[in-house]
Amino acid sequence: MKWEKYVFTYLGFSTLFLQVHLFFANVGRMAFITSICMMITAGLITILWSVSKKNWKGIMEYYLIPFIHLGISISILETAIRDFPLNRELVWVGVMTVQFLFAWYLLMKRNWRNYVAAPLSLAFIFYNMYVNTLPLVMAIIVLLVCMAVMVLASRRHFKGLVNQEATERVIDHYRIFGLLYLCTLNLEVFLSDTGSAILGIFVSLLLPSYFILMGKFTIYKKEKAFTRE
């Protein structure tokens, strides 16, 4: 029966995480142990998922999707408490980015497009924490890259803020988070002691430019009129 497969999968993977955690706990004290154990467990499950048949993949995704989001949330919490791992910031950011992308991929694969707000929200929180550790120029670059990714995703998947697909309305969360990254960029510049007036003017002009650009990508007349006002 199918429900037995779900129970078997949840119990098996929960036991796997406990075994991984027990192994590292016995090795010795280490920072971010819960986050690292959840990352390793997610990696092992992903390997099993990649070599499984279609039916088992579908069952495993019901465990993998919430597990990855929980792992990301714990990693963000531990990062907020302990700060980024010393001398391993780029590795930590890289691993987290892979998790964000994989969580997004699984949601899109199952066509749960409205739920991509979850990994996008977690990514927004994490990258905001990260840019606070960077010099202003690097922070601007990171935030611009994040905004550009959101714009490209919005351009590819949406023609307006809300798409009507059959009986479901799908919200363009990429457009919303692109604007949030842009607002964060403005805030970083205005609160910085090293920011120049010219730089402040430049990032301020990005806000109206963003709305103009989104208007170009919008095909719905009512939304077009709103972006032009």
C-alpha positions in Angstrom: 0.0 0.0 0.0 1.1 3.5 -0.8 0.8 4.8 2.8 3.1 2.1 4.0 5.8 3.4 1.6 5.3 7.0 3.0 5.7 5.7 6.6 8.7 3.6 5.6 10.3 6.6 3.9 9.7 9.0 6.8 10.9 6.6 9.5 13.9 5.5 7.4 15.1 9.1 6.6 14.4 10.3 10.1 16.6 7.5 11.5 19.3 8.3 8.9 19.5 11.9 10.3 19.7 10.6 13.9 22.5 8.3 12.9 24.4 11.0 11.1 24.0 13.4 14.1 25.0 10.7 16.6 28.2 10.0 14.5 29.3 13.6 14.5 28.4 14.0 18.2 30.7 11.1 19.1 33.5 12.5 16.9 33.7 15.6 19.1 32.4 19.1 19.7 31.8 21.1 16.6 29.9 24.3 15.7 26.9 24.1 13.5 26.5 20.4 14.1 22.7 20.3 13.6 23.0 22.3 10.3 25.9 20.2 9.0 24.1 17.0 9.9 21.0 18.1 8.1 23.0 19.2 5.1 24.7 15.8 4.9 21.5 13.9 5.4 19.8 16.0 2.7 22.8 15.2 0.4 22.5 11.5 1.0 18.7 11.5 0.4 19.3 13.5 -2.8 21.6 10.8 -4.0 19.1 8.1 -3.3 16.4 10.3 -4.9 18.4 10.8 -8.1 18.8 7.0 -8.6 15.3 6.0 -7.7 12.4 5.2 -10.0 9.7 7.7 -10.7 7.2 6.4 -8.1 9.8 6.4 -5.3 11.0 9.8 -6.3 7.5 11.2 -5.8 7.3 9.7 -2.4 10.8 10.8 -1.3 10.0 14.4 -2.4 7.3 14.6 0.2 10.0 14.1 2.8 12.9 15.9 1.0 11.0 19.2 0.5 10.1 19.9 4.1 13.4 18.5 5.3 15.5 20.8 3.2 13.4 23.8 4.2 13.8 22.8 7.9 17.5 22.4 7.4 17.8 25.8 5.8 15.8 27.4 8.6 18.0 25.8 11.3 21.2 26.9 9.4 19.9 30.5 9.2 19.1 30.4 13.0 22.5 29.0 13.9 24.2 31.5 11.6 22.3 34.3 13.4 23.4 33.0 16.8 27.0 32.1 16.0 27.7 34.3 12.9 29.2 32.8 9.7 31.8 30.1 10.1 35.2 31.7 10.4 37.3 31.6 7.2 34.6 29.5 5.5 32.0 32.1 4.7 32.1 31.5 0.9 31.7 27.7 1.4 28.8 28.2 3.8 27.1 30.6 1.3 27.7 28.2 -1.6 26.2 25.2 0.2 23.2 27.3 1.3 22.7 28.6 -2.3 22.7 25.0 -3.6 20.0 24.1 -1.0 17.9 27.1 -2.0 18.2 26.2 -5.7 17.3 22.5 -5.1 14.3 23.4 -2.9 13.1 25.7 -5.6 13.7 23.0 -8.3 11.7 20.4 -6.3 8.7 22.8 -5.9 8.8 23.8 -9.5 9.0 20.1 -10.5 5.8 19.3 -8.6 4.2 22.5 -10.0 3.8 24.0 -6.6 4.6 27.4 -8.0 3.0 29.4 -5.2 5.1 27.7 -2.6 8.4 29.0 -4.1 7.8 31.9 -1.7 9.2 29.6 1.0 12.8 29.2 -0.4 12.7 32.7 -1.7 11.9 34.1 1.7 14.6 32.0 3.4 17.1 33.1 0.7 16.2 36.7 1.2 16.8 36.5 5.0 20.1 34.6 4.5 21.6 36.9 1.9 20.6 40.0 4.0 22.5 38.5 6.8 25.5 37.8 4.5 25.7 41.3 3.0 25.9 42.8 6.4 29.3 41.1 6.8 30.6 42.5 3.5 32.1 45.8 2.4 29.6 48.1 0.7 30.8 47.4 -2.8 30.6 43.7 -2.4 27.2 44.0 -0.7 25.9 46.0 -3.7 27.2 43.4 -6.1 25.5 40.5 -4.2 22.2 42.4 -3.9 22.3 43.4 -7.6 23.0 39.7 -8.6 20.1 38.5 -6.4 17.8 41.2 -8.0 18.9 40.2 -11.5 18.2 36.6 -10.8 14.7 37.5 -9.6 14.0 39.6 -12.7 15.2 36.9 -15.1 13.0 34.3 -13.3 10.0 36.6 -13.4 10.6 37.2 -17.1 10.8 33.5 -17.9 7.8 32.2 -15.8 5.4 35.2 -15.6 3.7 37.8 -17.7 2.2 39.7 -14.8 2.1 39.9 -11.0 -0.7 37.3 -11.0 -1.2 34.6 -13.6 -4.4 32.6 -14.0 -3.6 29.0 -14.7 -6.7 26.8 -15.1 -8.4 27.1 -11.7 -5.4 28.4 -9.8 -3.9 31.9 -9.5 -0.2 31.9 -9.3 1.6 34.9 -7.8 4.9 36.2 -9.3 7.0 36.0 -6.1 10.2 36.7 -8.1 8.9 40.2 -9.0 8.1 40.9 -5.3 11.5 39.6 -4.0 13.4 41.5 -6.7 11.8 44.7 -5.4 12.7 43.7 -1.8 16.4 43.1 -2.8 16.4 46.5 -4.5 14.9 48.2 -1.3 17.6 46.4 0.8 20.2 47.8 -1.6 19.0 51.3 -1.1 18.9 50.8 2.6 22.5 49.5 2.7 23.8 52.5 0.7 21.9 55.1 2.8 23.0 53.6 6.1 26.6 53.3 5.0 29.2 55.8 6.2 31.3 55.2 3.0 28.5 55.7 0.5 28.8 58.7 -1.8 26.1 61.1 -3.0 26.5 59.9 -6.6 26.1 56.3 -5.5 23.0 57.2 -3.5 21.4 58.9 -6.5 22.3 55.9 -8.7 20.6 53.3 -6.4 17.6 55.6 -6.0 17.1 55.7 -9.7 17.0 51.9 -9.8 13.6 51.9 -8.0 11.6 53.7 -10.8 13.7 51.8 -13.4 12.6 48.5 -11.8 8.9 49.4 -12.2 9.4 50.5 -15.7 11.2 47.2 -16.5 8.5 45.2 -14.9 5.9 47.2 -16.9 7.7 46.1 -20.1 7.4 42.5 -19.0 3.7 42.7 -18.2 1.1 41.8 -20.8 -2.0 42.5 -18.6 -3.5 45.9 -19.3 -4.6 46.7 -15.7 -1.2 45.9 -14.3 0.5 47.8 -17.1 -1.5 50.9 -16.2 -0.6 50.5 -12.5 3.2 50.2 -13.2 3.0 53.4 -15.4 1.3 55.5 -12.8 
